[in-house]
Amino acid sequence: MSDSILKIIHELNNKNFKKALELCEKYSENNDLHILNNLKGIIFINLKDHHKAIEYFKKSLNYKEDYVEGYSNLANAYFSIKNFSKSIDTIIKALNYEPKNQNLHFNLAFFFSENRQYQKAVKQYHKAMILGYNKEIVLNNIGNIYIKEKNYLKAKKYFLECLKISSSNYLTINNLIRSLILKRDFIEAEKYQKISDKLEIKNNIYFINKAELFFFFKKYEKAENILNEFCKKNKYDIGANISLSLIYSNLGKFENSYKLIEDIYKLNPNNNTLNLIQSMNLLKKGKFKEGWKLYDKSLQIKDNYYPNIPFWKGEDLRKKKILVYEDQGIGDSIQFSKFLFYLNKICTDIRIEVRESVVELFQKNILNLKTYKKGSNSNSNCDYKISFASLNNFFYENKNKQEKKLFKIEQGTILKWAKKITSKKLKVGLTWSGSLYGVNEPFRSIELDKLKKILSLDCEFFCLQKDIWERDKKYFKNSKINYLGDNNFLEIAAIIENLDLVISTDTSTLHLASTLEKLTWGLISFNPEWRWWKYNNPFFYKKLVEYKQEKFNNWNLVLNNVFIDLKKIVDTKKHTK
C-alpha cells in the first residue's frame, strides 16, 4: 500500500474528510486504484452523500472484481438508501469469493432481517456462528428476530441458550424478560426480573420491563414512578418515554401523555415510531390534516415495503398502476376499504396487498380490484404505492358518505353456513379478544368468564374470533358458545350474514361486521384507538352501537349494559312469537 493511500487513511481516521478528499484528487499512481475508490466511497458515506459513495464503490470493484471489502461497503451504502434487495445481492456476490467469511454471513443475516426475510436471516446467522462469529451476539439476534415474528416461545429458547454461555449477560436477560412479557407470561418474567434487579447494569429495557410488570400486576403508581424517574434523567430515550406515555394514557392522564410525546418528538422529528404516535395523538384531538400528514411521514421514514416504489402524493393516476397495501392491522384495511371507491374514480389499475387471512375476502369485491397476498412481491412494477390508512389523506371528507358494500359474499357461501346456523333463537356472534400479542391487547380484551351473565341469556352464541387465549380455553370448552372452526375472513363474513347481531371488542371482527352493515355492538376500552374518540365517532358505521368503558380495565358497567339491552331484544323476540 502506497504512502499516499496511508496519508488518506490517516486523515479519514481523524475525520478530516475534506482533507482526505483533497488527497484523493491528487493521487496519481496507478497502483491500488481499487483501494483509492473504496476510500472515496467511505468519505462520501461520512459526508452523507450515499449515491456518490455507491458510484465510487462500484468503480472500486471495476478495478478489482474480487475486492470483498468493496462489496461490503457497497452493500452498506445500498442499505443506507433502503435498497435492501441490492444490499442482499451485493453481499451474495462477495460470498462467491469468500464463502467462509463469517462477517459476510452475519451482514447478510442482518440485511435479510431488515428486509423482513426472517427465516433467511436465521439461516445466515447460524452459518456465521458455525464459522466462528460471536455466539452470544448471534443467539441474541436470532431471539430478537423471533420477537419480531411474535414467536415468543422460540425467542425464549434462544435467549436461554445464550444465558448458558453467560448467565449474567444483562442484555440477554432483559431481552428474555421482554419476550416473556410479550408472551403474557408475567409470572416467569417476574422471576427473571428479580435476577436482572441484582445486576449492576440497568439499561432502558430494564426499566421498561420493570414498569410494565408493575403495571400488569396492577401496581400502577409504582409503574408510573419508576419510568418517570428514569425519563427525567434520560429525556432522549425514545423507548422509555413511549412506554411512560402509554401508562399515562391508560390511567386517563391524557394531557401528560400528549405533552410527553410532543416534547420527545421535537427532539427526534425523524423517528418513524414517534411520528406514528404523534399522528395518533393528533387524530385523537380531531386534528386530522396534521395527523394524517405525520402518519404518512412515519411510513416514508420507515419505507420498508417495496422501497423502490414511490409513495403516491396526489399525482395524476391515469394510465398508472397504484398499490394499496396493509400497513396496520386487518381492521384498518377493512375499515378504510371504503375509500377504494373514491380511488377507483381516478385510477383504473388498483392493486391490493393484504394478509393471507383476508385475501379471499378482498378478492370478492364489487370493483373487481386485483388482490394479492401481502409480501408476495407481485406488484414491484407499480408506479405508486399508498397504505390503506393513508387513503384518509385524500378521501377523509367522504368518511360518512354511504357507499355500496365493497365486499360481495356469494350466495352459495352464505347458504353453506345457513345450513349450520339453523337456530330459531336470536343468533349472536361473539368476539371477546383480539390477537394475543397486540401491544394494548390485555386492556381492550375481556376474559371470557366475565361474559357468563350475558351467555346465560336464551340466545344462540357463535364464536367469531380466530384465537382462543389460554386463559379462556377451559371456560370456552364448558360454555354454550358454538365454535365453527378456524375460518378465513371470507367465511367469517358469510357466517356474520347469517346472524342477527355481532358483539365484539375492538377487533377486525367489529370492523368486518360493521362494514357488512350488520347490527354490531362494540365493546370499547377506556383508552381506545383514535377512531373511537369523540371527534371520529362512529367514523362511518351506520349500524354500530358503542359501549365504552368509563374506568380503566373495568368492564363491569359495559357488560351490565350489554346484558340489559340484549335481554330486552330476547324478551321482545319471545313476546312476538
C-alpha angles and dihedrals in degrees: 000000000000126000089244091058091047090053090052090050090049092054090044092053089051089051093242091141098165091050090047090052091050090054090049091055091051093051109117105166122107095216121093094014089148089057092045094054091043089055090049088054091051090049092053090047088058090046088054093242097128097167091055089047091054089052092056096042088055090050089051090056091047088062094044116020095191096048100133096185089057091053091049092051092045090051091051091049091053088049090054090060090044095248092141097166091058090046089056094044091049094052090047088055090052090052089059086069099037108023093168097051104127093198092056092051090048092050091046089052090052092050092048089051093050088049088053092245089132103167092049087051092052090051092052093046089055090051091050090050093049089052091054108271115152104287096208093054093047095047090048091050092049090049090053091050089057089050088056089050089049089237093135095167091061091042088056091050093056095044090051090049089052091051089057086066095045118007093190098051098135093197092055094044092051091046088051091051089049092054091048092050091050088048086054089238094137097160094058091040089056090052092058091040088064088055090049090050089063095053119098096225114077112183129178093270089058092057094042091051093046093049093048092050090051088050097049090049087053095249089134099162093051091048092052095044098049093052093039091058093045094048093049088060094037106039091158094056103110100189096050093046091050091050091050092049090054091052090050091050094048090051092051095253091129098156090052089052094048093048093048093053092042091053096048091042090059088056093047108030093159098053108114095210093052091047089053095049093044089050090053090049091052090050090051087056093050094251094135102163093052092039097054091043090057091044090058090046090056090054093047092052093050096035097162097141113085090334091187092062113082121232115255110248100175101293121156106279099194109130089002133118119227128191119214109196138184111252103162128025131324089257091062092052091051095044096047094041084094089076092061087081090063095042089051090060091064101031129044097189110060121162122195129203119190138153118290094252092062101035094098092046092054092043087062095066127136092229092060092231117175111252129196139178112266112259094020090124089225098131106048089124095062118123096222141007135208133174121239091246092050090062083080088073090068107024107028092115087066094056095111098039115113113240132171116279108271096211120070112199109199115241091233091059091048092049091049089062093039087066089058097041101058104139119135089210125091104289112221128184116211135203114167101165139025132209109341093229103046113134095244096021099119089062101042093045128075130220107247096231088063087068094059093106090053091044090055090070119102096259135115107245124202127193112234100173125097102216126049110204117231091243090058102043097088094048092042091054091056097040128095093240112128113232113209098184137260099308133175119242095265089060091043088053090053090049090051090053087062095052133086097214141007121210113192144159117231097300139123087268090064091053093045094050092045092048089052086053093240116152101267133184112203119206103208125192127232093255103036133170118281094266093068096055123106095261093058102032118163094352101206107324110121098185099044122113116192126215108189131195114244094194130040114267093353115121098166098102093041093052093044091054091048090051092051094048094044092049090054091055092046092049091047091050091051091047094052096050 
